[in-house]
Structure formats: C-alpha cells, structure tokens
Amino acid sequence: MLFHTIENWAKKMYNGLEVDVTKCTECGECEPKCPYKLPIISMLQKAQMDLRR
C-alpha cells in the first residue's frame, strides 16, 4: 500500500495499534517506570488528538 504523506502513514500505524490507548486512565503509573522519563500521558493525549481516525 502506498501512502501519500507521512501523516497518512502515521495515522494508519496509530489506528492499527493492538493496544487501545483510549483506555488510558491517566493514573500516572507508567511515567515513573519509563527509563527515558517521557511524559507518557501528555504524549498519548497529543497522539490521540493528532492521529485518531
């Protein structure tokens, strides 16, 4: 399948994830466990706004 833009490719990959990120309860348990100290909750929120169908 040919993607016309990187944005279309990213949306296709995001929407094809096996994990449903909308199930995140924003409890914060993941952030202190992240070895890269990423702001996971805010990153998931941004990805959902930018990449959802």
PDBQT receptor file of N, H, CA, C and O in Angstrom, charges set to zero:
ATOM      1  N   MET A   1       0.841  -1.178   0.000  1.00  0.00    +0.000 N 
ATOM      2  CA  MET A   1       0.000   0.000   0.000  1.00  0.00    +0.000 C 
ATOM      3  C   MET A   1       0.884   1.239   0.000  1.00  0.00    +0.000 C 
ATOM      4  O   MET A   1       1.868   1.319   0.735  1.00  0.00    +0.000 OA
ATOM      5  N   LEU A   2       0.527   2.170  -0.810  1.00  0.00    +0.000 N 
ATOM      6  H   LEU A   2      -0.273   2.104  -1.407  1.00  0.00    +0.000 HD
ATOM      7  CA  LEU A   2       1.301   3.400  -0.944  1.00  0.00    +0.000 C 
ATOM      8  C   LEU A   2       0.652   4.513  -0.127  1.00  0.00    +0.000 C 
ATOM      9  O   LEU A   2      -0.549   4.761  -0.238  1.00  0.00    +0.000 OA
ATOM     10  N   PHE A   3       1.444   5.166   0.677  1.00  0.00    +0.000 N 
ATOM     11  H   PHE A   3       2.419   4.965   0.767  1.00  0.00    +0.000 HD
ATOM     12  CA  PHE A   3       0.944   6.282   1.477  1.00  0.00    +0.000 C 
ATOM     13  C   PHE A   3       1.382   7.579   0.812  1.00  0.00    +0.000 C 
ATOM     14  O   PHE A   3       2.527   7.706   0.379  1.00  0.00    +0.000 OA
ATOM     15  N   HIS A   4       0.482   8.530   0.735  1.00  0.00    +0.000 N 
ATOM     16  H   HIS A   4      -0.449   8.427   1.087  1.00  0.00    +0.000 HD
ATOM     17  CA  HIS A   4       0.780   9.782   0.049  1.00  0.00    +0.000 C 
ATOM     18  C   HIS A   4       1.567  10.759   0.908  1.00  0.00    +0.000 C 
ATOM     19  O   HIS A   4       2.309  11.589   0.384  1.00  0.00    +0.000 OA
ATOM     20  N   THR A   5       1.411  10.667   2.209  1.00  0.00    +0.000 N 
ATOM     21  H   THR A   5       0.808   9.993   2.635  1.00  0.00    +0.000 HD
ATOM     22  CA  THR A   5       2.162  11.560   3.089  1.00  0.00    +0.000 C 
ATOM     23  C   THR A   5       2.586  10.796   4.334  1.00  0.00    +0.000 C 
ATOM     24  O   THR A   5       2.028   9.747   4.655  1.00  0.00    +0.000 OA
ATOM     25  N   ILE A   6       3.556  11.324   5.013  1.00  0.00    +0.000 N 
ATOM     26  H   ILE A   6       4.010  12.176   4.752  1.00  0.00    +0.000 HD
ATOM     27  CA  ILE A   6       3.993  10.726   6.272  1.00  0.00    +0.000 C 
ATOM     28  C   ILE A   6       2.861  10.789   7.294  1.00  0.00    +0.000 C 
ATOM     29  O   ILE A   6       2.750   9.914   8.153  1.00  0.00    +0.000 OA
ATOM     30  N   GLU A   7       2.019  11.823   7.204  1.00  0.00    +0.000 N 
ATOM     31  H   GLU A   7       2.109  12.534   6.507  1.00  0.00    +0.000 HD
ATOM     32  CA  GLU A   7       0.888  11.942   8.127  1.00  0.00    +0.000 C 
ATOM     33  C   GLU A   7      -0.099  10.794   7.915  1.00  0.00    +0.000 C 
ATOM     34  O   GLU A   7      -0.591  10.219   8.886  1.00  0.00    +0.000 OA
ATOM     35  N   ASN A   8      -0.390  10.458   6.670  1.00  0.00    +0.000 N 
ATOM     36  H   ASN A   8       0.010  10.926   5.882  1.00  0.00    +0.000 HD
ATOM     37  CA  ASN A   8      -1.288   9.332   6.395  1.00  0.00    +0.000 C 
ATOM     38  C   ASN A   8      -0.698   8.030   6.916  1.00  0.00    +0.000 C 
ATOM     39  O   ASN A   8      -1.410   7.198   7.478  1.00  0.00    +0.000 OA
ATOM     40  N   TRP A   9       0.604   7.859   6.726  1.00  0.00    +0.000 N 
ATOM     41  H   TRP A   9       1.182   8.535   6.269  1.00  0.00    +0.000 HD
ATOM     42  CA  TRP A   9       1.274   6.652   7.219  1.00  0.00    +0.000 C 
ATOM     43  C   TRP A   9       1.181   6.581   8.741  1.00  0.00    +0.000 C 
ATOM     44  O   TRP A   9       0.868   5.530   9.299  1.00  0.00    +0.000 OA
ATOM     45  N   ALA A  10       1.455   7.700   9.409  1.00  0.00    +0.000 N 
ATOM     46  H   ALA A  10       1.710   8.554   8.955  1.00  0.00    +0.000 HD
ATOM     47  CA  ALA A  10       1.416   7.730  10.874  1.00  0.00    +0.000 C 
ATOM     48  C   ALA A  10       0.013   7.434  11.387  1.00  0.00    +0.000 C 
ATOM     49  O   ALA A  10      -0.146   6.701  12.363  1.00  0.00    +0.000 OA
ATOM     50  N   LYS A  11      -1.004   7.994  10.741  1.00  0.00    +0.000 N 
ATOM     51  H   LYS A  11      -0.874   8.590   9.948  1.00  0.00    +0.000 HD
ATOM     52  CA  LYS A  11      -2.384   7.726  11.151  1.00  0.00    +0.000 C 
ATOM     53  C   LYS A  11      -2.729   6.258  10.974  1.00  0.00    +0.000 C 
ATOM     54  O   LYS A  11      -3.379   5.664  11.833  1.00  0.00    +0.000 OA
ATOM     55  N   LYS A  12      -2.299   5.671   9.870  1.00  0.00    +0.000 N 
ATOM     56  H   LYS A  12      -1.770   6.154   9.172  1.00  0.00    +0.000 HD
ATOM     57  CA  LYS A  12      -2.562   4.249   9.613  1.00  0.00    +0.000 C 
ATOM     58  C   LYS A  12      -1.895   3.388  10.685  1.00  0.00    +0.000 C 
ATOM     59  O   LYS A  12      -2.511   2.454  11.197  1.00  0.00    +0.000 OA
ATOM     60  N   MET A  13      -0.664   3.689  11.023  1.00  0.00    +0.000 N 
ATOM     61  H   MET A  13      -0.164   4.448  10.606  1.00  0.00    +0.000 HD
ATOM     62  CA  MET A  13       0.059   2.915  12.034  1.00  0.00    +0.000 C 
ATOM     63  C   MET A  13      -0.587   3.090  13.410  1.00  0.00    +0.000 C 
ATOM     64  O   MET A  13      -0.762   2.111  14.135  1.00  0.00    +0.000 OA
ATOM     65  N   TYR A  14      -0.938   4.303  13.770  1.00  0.00    +0.000 N 
ATOM     66  H   TYR A  14      -0.796   5.098  13.180  1.00  0.00    +0.000 HD
ATOM     67  CA  TYR A  14      -1.552   4.587  15.067  1.00  0.00    +0.000 C 
ATOM     68  C   TYR A  14      -2.885   3.864  15.202  1.00  0.00    +0.000 C 
ATOM     69  O   TYR A  14      -3.144   3.222  16.220  1.00  0.00    +0.000 OA
ATOM     70  N   ASN A  15      -3.725   3.964  14.187  1.00  0.00    +0.000 N 
ATOM     71  H   ASN A  15      -3.514   4.486  13.360  1.00  0.00    +0.000 HD
ATOM     72  CA  ASN A  15      -5.048   3.351  14.242  1.00  0.00    +0.000 C 
ATOM     73  C   ASN A  15      -4.993   1.834  14.149  1.00  0.00    +0.000 C 
ATOM     74  O   ASN A  15      -5.985   1.162  14.434  1.00  0.00    +0.000 OA
ATOM     75  N   GLY A  16      -3.846   1.283  13.753  1.00  0.00    +0.000 N 
ATOM     76  H   GLY A  16      -3.040   1.829  13.521  1.00  0.00    +0.000 HD
ATOM     77  CA  GLY A  16      -3.685  -0.162  13.672  1.00  0.00    +0.000 C 
ATOM     78  C   GLY A  16      -3.058  -0.777  14.915  1.00  0.00    +0.000 C 
ATOM     79  O   GLY A  16      -2.817  -1.984  14.948  1.00  0.00    +0.000 OA
ATOM     80  N   LEU A  17      -2.790   0.026  15.932  1.00  0.00    +0.000 N 
ATOM     81  H   LEU A  17      -2.985   1.006  15.906  1.00  0.00    +0.000 HD
ATOM     82  CA  LEU A  17      -2.187  -0.500  17.157  1.00  0.00    +0.000 C 
ATOM     83  C   LEU A  17      -3.094  -1.525  17.818  1.00  0.00    +0.000 C 
ATOM     84  O   LEU A  17      -4.315  -1.367  17.834  1.00  0.00    +0.000 OA
ATOM     85  N   GLU A  18      -2.496  -2.573  18.360  1.00  0.00    +0.000 N 
ATOM     86  H   GLU A  18      -1.504  -2.702  18.347  1.00  0.00    +0.000 HD
ATOM     87  CA  GLU A  18      -3.268  -3.589  19.070  1.00  0.00    +0.000 C 
ATOM     88  C   GLU A  18      -3.772  -3.062  20.411  1.00  0.00    +0.000 C 
ATOM     89  O   GLU A  18      -4.813  -3.501  20.901  1.00  0.00    +0.000 OA
ATOM     90  N   VAL A  19      -3.048  -2.138  20.994  1.00  0.00    +0.000 N 
ATOM     91  H   VAL A  19      -2.202  -1.782  20.596  1.00  0.00    +0.000 HD
ATOM     92  CA  VAL A  19      -3.416  -1.567  22.287  1.00  0.00    +0.000 C 
ATOM     93  C   VAL A  19      -4.318  -0.360  22.044  1.00  0.00    +0.000 C 
ATOM     94  O   VAL A  19      -4.021   0.482  21.196  1.00  0.00    +0.000 OA
ATOM     95  N   ASP A  20      -5.407  -0.280  22.780  1.00  0.00    +0.000 N 
ATOM     96  H   ASP A  20      -5.648  -0.964  23.468  1.00  0.00    +0.000 HD
ATOM     97  CA  ASP A  20      -6.326   0.848  22.654  1.00  0.00    +0.000 C 
ATOM     98  C   ASP A  20      -5.908   1.923  23.649  1.00  0.00    +0.000 C 
ATOM     99  O   ASP A  20      -6.197   1.823  24.841  1.00  0.00    +0.000 OA
ATOM    100  N   VAL A  21      -5.230   2.942  23.155  1.00  0.00    +0.000 N 
ATOM    101  H   VAL A  21      -4.995   3.022  22.186  1.00  0.00    +0.000 HD
ATOM    102  CA  VAL A  21      -4.709   3.978  24.046  1.00  0.00    +0.000 C 
ATOM    103  C   VAL A  21      -5.812   4.831  24.660  1.00  0.00    +0.000 C 
ATOM    104  O   VAL A  21      -5.563   5.568  25.614  1.00  0.00    +0.000 OA
ATOM    105  N   THR A  22      -7.018   4.741  24.130  1.00  0.00    +0.000 N 
ATOM    106  H   THR A  22      -7.220   4.143  23.355  1.00  0.00    +0.000 HD
ATOM    107  CA  THR A  22      -8.123   5.484  24.738  1.00  0.00    +0.000 C 
ATOM    108  C   THR A  22      -8.526   4.885  26.077  1.00  0.00    +0.000 C 
ATOM    109  O   THR A  22      -9.293   5.498  26.819  1.00  0.00    +0.000 OA
ATOM    110  N   LYS A  23      -8.025   3.705  26.396  1.00  0.00    +0.000 N 
ATOM    111  H   LYS A  23      -7.402   3.207  25.793  1.00  0.00    +0.000 HD
ATOM    112  CA  LYS A  23      -8.321   3.056  27.676  1.00  0.00    +0.000 C 
ATOM    113  C   LYS A  23      -7.432   3.590  28.803  1.00  0.00    +0.000 C 
ATOM    114  O   LYS A  23      -7.612   3.217  29.963  1.00  0.00    +0.000 OA
ATOM    115  N   CYS A  24      -6.483   4.452  28.471  1.00  0.00    +0.000 N 
ATOM    116  H   CYS A  24      -6.337   4.755  27.529  1.00  0.00    +0.000 HD
ATOM    117  CA  CYS A  24      -5.595   5.032  29.477  1.00  0.00    +0.000 C 
ATOM    118  C   CYS A  24      -6.424   5.826  30.483  1.00  0.00    +0.000 C 
ATOM    119  O   CYS A  24      -7.230   6.675  30.103  1.00  0.00    +0.000 OA
ATOM    120  N   THR A  25      -6.220   5.544  31.762  1.00  0.00    +0.000 N 
ATOM    121  H   THR A  25      -5.565   4.854  32.071  1.00  0.00    +0.000 HD
ATOM    122  CA  THR A  25      -6.958   6.241  32.819  1.00  0.00    +0.000 C 
ATOM    123  C   THR A  25      -6.174   7.424  33.388  1.00  0.00    +0.000 C 
ATOM    124  O   THR A  25      -6.636   8.098  34.308  1.00  0.00    +0.000 OA
ATOM    125  N   GLU A  26      -4.998   7.665  32.841  1.00  0.00    +0.000 N 
ATOM    126  H   GLU A  26      -4.622   7.117  32.094  1.00  0.00    +0.000 HD
ATOM    127  CA  GLU A  26      -4.132   8.762  33.282  1.00  0.00    +0.000 C 
ATOM    128  C   GLU A  26      -3.765   8.630  34.756  1.00  0.00    +0.000 C 
ATOM    129  O   GLU A  26      -3.655   9.627  35.470  1.00  0.00    +0.000 OA
ATOM    130  N   CYS A  27      -3.579   7.393  35.202  1.00  0.00    +0.000 N 
ATOM    131  H   CYS A  27      -3.669   6.584  34.622  1.00  0.00    +0.000 HD
ATOM    132  CA  CYS A  27      -3.236   7.151  36.609  1.00  0.00    +0.000 C 
ATOM    133  C   CYS A  27      -1.798   7.561  36.922  1.00  0.00    +0.000 C 
ATOM    134  O   CYS A  27      -1.467   7.848  38.073  1.00  0.00    +0.000 OA
ATOM    135  N   GLY A  28      -0.950   7.588  35.902  1.00  0.00    +0.000 N 
ATOM    136  H   GLY A  28      -1.219   7.355  34.967  1.00  0.00    +0.000 HD
ATOM    137  CA  GLY A  28       0.424   8.014  36.095  1.00  0.00    +0.000 C 
ATOM    138  C   GLY A  28       1.403   6.922  36.481  1.00  0.00    +0.000 C 
ATOM    139  O   GLY A  28       2.582   7.210  36.682  1.00  0.00    +0.000 OA
ATOM    140  N   GLU A  29       0.958   5.680  36.592  1.00  0.00    +0.000 N 
ATOM    141  H   GLU A  29       0.000   5.446  36.429  1.00  0.00    +0.000 HD
ATOM    142  CA  GLU A  29       1.859   4.593  36.990  1.00  0.00    +0.000 C 
ATOM    143  C   GLU A  29       2.991   4.374  35.993  1.00  0.00    +0.000 C 
ATOM    144  O   GLU A  29       4.086   3.966  36.382  1.00  0.00    +0.000 OA
ATOM    145  N   CYS A  30       2.746   4.635  34.735  1.00  0.00    +0.000 N 
ATOM    146  H   CYS A  30       1.857   4.967  34.419  1.00  0.00    +0.000 HD
ATOM    147  CA  CYS A  30       3.739   4.358  33.696  1.00  0.00    +0.000 C 
ATOM    148  C   CYS A  30       4.896   5.362  33.690  1.00  0.00    +0.000 C 
ATOM    149  O   CYS A  30       6.030   4.993  33.385  1.00  0.00    +0.000 OA
ATOM    150  N   GLU A  31       4.623   6.606  34.020  1.00  0.00    +0.000 N 
ATOM    151  H   GLU A  31       3.702   6.905  34.268  1.00  0.00    +0.000 HD
ATOM    152  CA  GLU A  31       5.639   7.642  33.863  1.00  0.00    +0.000 C 
ATOM    153  C   GLU A  31       6.873   7.444  34.742  1.00  0.00    +0.000 C 
ATOM    154  O   GLU A  31       7.982   7.596  34.231  1.00  0.00    +0.000 OA
ATOM    155  N   PRO A  32       6.753   7.114  36.033  1.00  0.00    +0.000 N 
ATOM    156  CA  PRO A  32       7.973   6.901  36.816  1.00  0.00    +0.000 C 
ATOM    157  C   PRO A  32       8.721   5.628  36.405  1.00  0.00    +0.000 C 
ATOM    158  O   PRO A  32       9.900   5.476  36.723  1.00  0.00    +0.000 OA
ATOM    159  N   LYS A  33       8.050   4.725  35.710  1.00  0.00    +0.000 N 
ATOM    160  H   LYS A  33       7.092   4.849  35.452  1.00  0.00    +0.000 HD
ATOM    161  CA  LYS A  33       8.682   3.477  35.267  1.00  0.00    +0.000 C 
ATOM    162  C   LYS A  33       9.404   3.632  33.931  1.00  0.00    +0.000 C 
ATOM    163  O   LYS A  33      10.196   2.770  33.552  1.00  0.00    +0.000 OA
ATOM    164  N   CYS A  34       9.138   4.712  33.224  1.00  0.00    +0.000 N 
ATOM    165  H   CYS A  34       8.495   5.413  33.532  1.00  0.00    +0.000 HD
ATOM    166  CA  CYS A  34       9.736   4.921  31.906  1.00  0.00    +0.000 C 
ATOM    167  C   CYS A  34      11.228   5.226  32.058  1.00  0.00    +0.000 C 
ATOM    168  O   CYS A  34      11.596   6.198  32.719  1.00  0.00    +0.000 OA
ATOM    169  N   PRO A  35      12.091   4.401  31.451  1.00  0.00    +0.000 N 
ATOM    170  CA  PRO A  35      13.531   4.640  31.584  1.00  0.00    +0.000 C 
ATOM    171  C   PRO A  35      13.989   5.921  30.880  1.00  0.00    +0.000 C 
ATOM    172  O   PRO A  35      15.090   6.409  31.138  1.00  0.00    +0.000 OA
ATOM    173  N   TYR A  36      13.162   6.458  30.007  1.00  0.00    +0.000 N 
ATOM    174  H   TYR A  36      12.268   6.062  29.797  1.00  0.00    +0.000 HD
ATOM    175  CA  TYR A  36      13.518   7.671  29.276  1.00  0.00    +0.000 C 
ATOM    176  C   TYR A  36      12.876   8.922  29.871  1.00  0.00    +0.000 C 
ATOM    177  O   TYR A  36      13.064  10.027  29.363  1.00  0.00    +0.000 OA
ATOM    178  N   LYS A  37      12.107   8.735  30.965  1.00  0.00    +0.000 N 
ATOM    179  H   LYS A  37      11.954   7.837  31.377  1.00  0.00    +0.000 HD
ATOM    180  CA  LYS A  37      11.455   9.851  31.671  1.00  0.00    +0.000 C 
ATOM    181  C   LYS A  37      10.553  10.671  30.738  1.00  0.00    +0.000 C 
ATOM    182  O   LYS A  37      10.516  11.899  30.809  1.00  0.00    +0.000 OA
ATOM    183  N   LEU A  38       9.832   9.966  29.868  1.00  0.00    +0.000 N 
ATOM    184  H   LEU A  38       9.861   8.968  29.810  1.00  0.00    +0.000 HD
ATOM    185  CA  LEU A  38       8.936  10.634  28.934  1.00  0.00    +0.000 C 
ATOM    186  C   LEU A  38       7.620  11.010  29.614  1.00  0.00    +0.000 C 
ATOM    187  O   LEU A  38       7.155  10.293  30.500  1.00  0.00    +0.000 OA
ATOM    188  N   PRO A  39       7.022  12.118  29.210  1.00  0.00    +0.000 N 
ATOM    189  CA  PRO A  39       5.697  12.491  29.720  1.00  0.00    +0.000 C 
ATOM    190  C   PRO A  39       4.631  11.691  28.957  1.00  0.00    +0.000 C 
ATOM    191  O   PRO A  39       3.951  12.227  28.081  1.00  0.00    +0.000 OA
ATOM    192  N   ILE A  40       4.498  10.433  29.294  1.00  0.00    +0.000 N 
ATOM    193  H   ILE A  40       5.050   9.998  30.005  1.00  0.00    +0.000 HD
ATOM    194  CA  ILE A  40       3.687   9.488  28.527  1.00  0.00    +0.000 C 
ATOM    195  C   ILE A  40       2.234   9.935  28.406  1.00  0.00    +0.000 C 
ATOM    196  O   ILE A  40       1.657   9.862  27.321  1.00  0.00    +0.000 OA
ATOM    197  N   ILE A  41       1.644  10.389  29.484  1.00  0.00    +0.000 N 
ATOM    198  H   ILE A  41       2.113  10.449  30.365  1.00  0.00    +0.000 HD
ATOM    199  CA  ILE A  41       0.231  10.769  29.451  1.00  0.00    +0.000 C 
ATOM    200  C   ILE A  41      -0.005  11.897  28.449  1.00  0.00    +0.000 C 
ATOM    201  O   ILE A  41      -0.912  11.808  27.622  1.00  0.00    +0.000 OA
ATOM    202  N   SER A  42       0.789  12.937  28.516  1.00  0.00    +0.000 N 
ATOM    203  H   SER A  42       1.526  13.009  29.188  1.00  0.00    +0.000 HD
ATOM    204  CA  SER A  42       0.587  14.055  27.587  1.00  0.00    +0.000 C 
ATOM    205  C   SER A  42       0.928  13.649  26.157  1.00  0.00    +0.000 C 
ATOM    206  O   SER A  42       0.323  14.156  25.212  1.00  0.00    +0.000 OA
ATOM    207  N   MET A  43       1.888  12.743  25.986  1.00  0.00    +0.000 N 
ATOM    208  H   MET A  43       2.379  12.332  26.754  1.00  0.00    +0.000 HD
ATOM    209  CA  MET A  43       2.225  12.266  24.645  1.00  0.00    +0.000 C 
ATOM    210  C   MET A  43       1.073  11.453  24.053  1.00  0.00    +0.000 C 
ATOM    211  O   MET A  43       0.770  11.581  22.867  1.00  0.00    +0.000 OA
ATOM    212  N   LEU A  44       0.431  10.618  24.870  1.00  0.00    +0.000 N 
ATOM    213  H   LEU A  44       0.677  10.514  25.834  1.00  0.00    +0.000 HD
ATOM    214  CA  LEU A  44      -0.721   9.849  24.397  1.00  0.00    +0.000 C 
ATOM    215  C   LEU A  44      -1.877  10.771  24.034  1.00  0.00    +0.000 C 
ATOM    216  O   LEU A  44      -2.555  10.557  23.029  1.00  0.00    +0.000 OA
ATOM    217  N   GLN A  45      -2.103  11.794  24.847  1.00  0.00    +0.000 N 
ATOM    218  H   GLN A  45      -1.552  11.969  25.664  1.00  0.00    +0.000 HD
ATOM    219  CA  GLN A  45      -3.186  12.740  24.563  1.00  0.00    +0.000 C 
ATOM    220  C   GLN A  45      -2.942  13.459  23.237  1.00  0.00    +0.000 C 
ATOM    221  O   GLN A  45      -3.858  13.610  22.428  1.00  0.00    +0.000 OA
ATOM    222  N   LYS A  46      -1.711  13.898  23.020  1.00  0.00    +0.000 N 
ATOM    223  H   LYS A  46      -0.967  13.776  23.677  1.00  0.00    +0.000 HD
ATOM    224  CA  LYS A  46      -1.376  14.595  21.773  1.00  0.00    +0.000 C 
ATOM    225  C   LYS A  46      -1.508  13.662  20.583  1.00  0.00    +0.000 C 
ATOM    226  O   LYS A  46      -2.054  14.047  19.549  1.00  0.00    +0.000 OA
ATOM    227  N   ALA A  47      -1.014  12.445  20.719  1.00  0.00    +0.000 N 
ATOM    228  H   ALA A  47      -0.570  12.132  21.558  1.00  0.00    +0.000 HD
ATOM    229  CA  ALA A  47      -1.121  11.481  19.621  1.00  0.00    +0.000 C 
ATOM    230  C   ALA A  47      -2.577  11.201  19.290  1.00  0.00    +0.000 C 
ATOM    231  O   ALA A  47      -2.947  11.103  18.120  1.00  0.00    +0.000 OA
ATOM    232  N   GLN A  48      -3.393  11.075  20.308  1.00  0.00    +0.000 N 
ATOM    233  H   GLN A  48      -3.093  11.155  21.259  1.00  0.00    +0.000 HD
ATOM    234  CA  GLN A  48      -4.806  10.803  20.072  1.00  0.00    +0.000 C 
ATOM    235  C   GLN A  48      -5.463  11.970  19.321  1.00  0.00    +0.000 C 
ATOM    236  O   GLN A  48      -6.259  11.748  18.409  1.00  0.00    +0.000 OA
ATOM    237  N   MET A  49      -5.138  13.191  19.696  1.00  0.00    +0.000 N 
ATOM    238  H   MET A  49      -4.491  13.371  20.437  1.00  0.00    +0.000 HD
ATOM    239  CA  MET A  49      -5.711  14.357  19.010  1.00  0.00    +0.000 C 
ATOM    240  C   MET A  49      -5.218  14.455  17.567  1.00  0.00    +0.000 C 
ATOM    241  O   MET A  49      -5.986  14.789  16.664  1.00  0.00    +0.000 OA
ATOM    242  N   ASP A  50      -3.939  14.164  17.356  1.00  0.00    +0.000 N 
ATOM    243  H   ASP A  50      -3.315  13.893  18.089  1.00  0.00    +0.000 HD
ATOM    244  CA  ASP A  50      -3.334  14.345  16.037  1.00  0.00    +0.000 C 
ATOM    245  C   ASP A  50      -3.583  13.184  15.079  1.00  0.00    +0.000 C 
ATOM    246  O   ASP A  50      -3.665  13.389  13.868  1.00  0.00    +0.000 OA
ATOM    247  N   LEU A  51      -3.704  11.960  15.611  1.00  0.00    +0.000 N 
ATOM    248  H   LEU A  51      -3.637  11.793  16.595  1.00  0.00    +0.000 HD
ATOM    249  CA  LEU A  51      -3.663  10.788  14.741  1.00  0.00    +0.000 C 
ATOM    250  C   LEU A  51      -4.921   9.936  14.696  1.00  0.00    +0.000 C 
ATOM    251  O   LEU A  51      -5.009   9.027  13.871  1.00  0.00    +0.000 OA
ATOM    252  N   ARG A  52      -5.879  10.197  15.543  1.00  0.00    +0.000 N 
ATOM    253  H   ARG A  52      -5.807  10.936  16.213  1.00  0.00    +0.000 HD
ATOM    254  CA  ARG A  52      -7.073   9.349  15.508  1.00  0.00    +0.000 C 
ATOM    255  C   ARG A  52      -7.765   9.494  14.154  1.00  0.00    +0.000 C 
ATOM    256  O   ARG A  52      -7.556  10.461  13.421  1.00  0.00    +0.000 OA
ATOM    257  N   ARG A  53      -8.582   8.515  13.858  1.00  0.00    +0.000 N 
ATOM    258  H   ARG A  53      -8.752   7.730  14.453  1.00  0.00    +0.000 HD
ATOM    259  CA  ARG A  53      -9.258   8.458  12.556  1.00  0.00    +0.000 C 
ATOM    260  C   ARG A  53      -9.885   9.735  12.229  1.00  0.00    +0.000 C 
ATOM    261  O   ARG A  53     -10.499   9.867  11.170  1.00  0.00    +0.000 OA
TER     262      ARG A  53
